[in-house]
């Protein structure tokens, strides 16, 4: 939402031929070195033809730029000053009508700018044998960037806006246009279009200089500006500085919030739930099921596009399976959140353990989330039959009920076997230990459909590979240590469901599932993995 239209650089090499032509032509004129010098204009020698054209004259340029000082009686120049600081010039190209000079930089030459010292005059001064010529010319600070507009909503006349950004210096004017920032981003313009409402009451409250990763001086800026009368409902707040123009979206009232993703549909107590999207502005509440969170129970990122919720409250069974964010701009809702109908087991007596060895441990964190299954092996050596979480619905032969809240036409690669996991420093994915988890689904006919997230390129030579990402990968293919998060495996990975729709999957049924540790490699490793809330979910 921000843009600089005067990005000043010293890319002058492409126009050097033109400068030589000018210099040689000027040499044919009769020298008048004894006359009073006169500066008639300044040209910028740059390949940046968008902002500079060689035929034009300019009254400002950035540090590090090459300039052609044009005029009369400039031959045999003795000294050139810019901002009252003596600078070198190219004497071999000095003619009666031109001087070629490079403006020093802050970083390399300690060149001082008037933006940081009001006593520095914005001028070029040339001293010759015939006298002194002075020309008003500004060396600008780096290009401005307006990065954020901070204020409560609604933004009424008289309210104070906090404007955050970089290099908000040498300000010429600030205003709000009724043309959106998105339109400014996608159209060509030399002057900001639309109806402008001037902001005349503003002040600088912070200008902190620092050196960025490119060893270039930048200034962290903060301004306070008072909202004027007759401000448009929507548009862009624009700051015109000597170095260029920058803008950011402006709304009197926030836009409607939008949820892009939710890190888990059924987080564990103690997990941090992350919601991403936009327009998470001045959030009034977050509601899921029969739980309502107030602003002191979550954190919103400074960019207002992410929400972090320490998950401490589970909704009641039977309450609405959705999560809703409410702001002054409206509401956003994500469905299928904490949908109890998706659960296969929470290990709290809702399914039957097949009882096969080696069995997992079962722990209770004492945080109101009940038991979890734990595969814990201090040192797992090479083996083909490890600790397993192996469950059926019951001993009466029933299959697990699958949720009716998933579209019947959803393909198998959008329907997932999912669970929450806490990897307590296991050796998975360390580049040495080749252990992994093997998943097995048995449909209604009890046929075994196995999926390994680890494979062998050449077993005899001991060459392994990871064709489907890391062990315990989430939806984005990431695996984490020492935190609860959601693991997902598409049902299309299992032969009994591959190529089917959800309606077909329900018909095929799910009788049993197994999650088992396997180590076909020769290196030993530690396993400590806690598993909870095993379920079948839909992620469009």
QUIUR-V134081 format. One record per run of one state. SS is the DSSP state (2 for helix, 1 for strand, 0 for the rest). FROM is the first residue (numbers start at 1). LEN is the number of residues. Records with the same first field share a line. If there is no record, write none. Layout:
# QUIUR-V134081
SS: FROM-LEN + FROM-LEN
This chain:
# QUIUR-V134081
0: 1-12 + 28-10 + 46-14 + 63-3 + 73-4 + 83-2 + 88-1 + 90-1 + 94-1 + 96-2 + 103-3 + 110-13 + 129-2 + 137-1 + 141-4 + 151-9 + 167-4 + 178-3 + 187-9 + 200-2 + 212-5 + 227-7 + 242-2 + 252-6 + 263-9 + 279-6 + 289-2 + 294-1 + 298-1 + 301-5 + 311-11 + 328-2 + 336-4 + 346-6 + 354-5 + 360-1 + 365-6 + 381-2 + 384-4 + 393-18 + 424-12 + 443-5 + 453-2 + 459-4 + 466-18 + 494-7 + 509-3 + 520-5 + 539-2
2: 13-15 + 91-3 + 106-4 + 181-6 + 295-3 + 340-3 + 412-3 + 491-3 + 502-7
1: 38-8 + 60-3 + 66-7 + 77-6 + 85-3 + 89-1 + 95-1 + 98-5 + 123-6 + 131-6 + 138-3 + 145-6 + 160-7 + 171-7 + 196-4 + 202-10 + 217-10 + 234-8 + 244-8 + 258-5 + 272-7 + 285-4 + 291-3 + 299-2 + 306-5 + 322-6 + 330-6 + 343-3 + 352-2 + 359-1 + 361-4 + 371-10 + 383-1 + 388-5 + 411-1 + 415-9 + 436-7 + 448-5 + 455-4 + 463-3 + 484-7 + 501-1 + 512-8 + 525-14
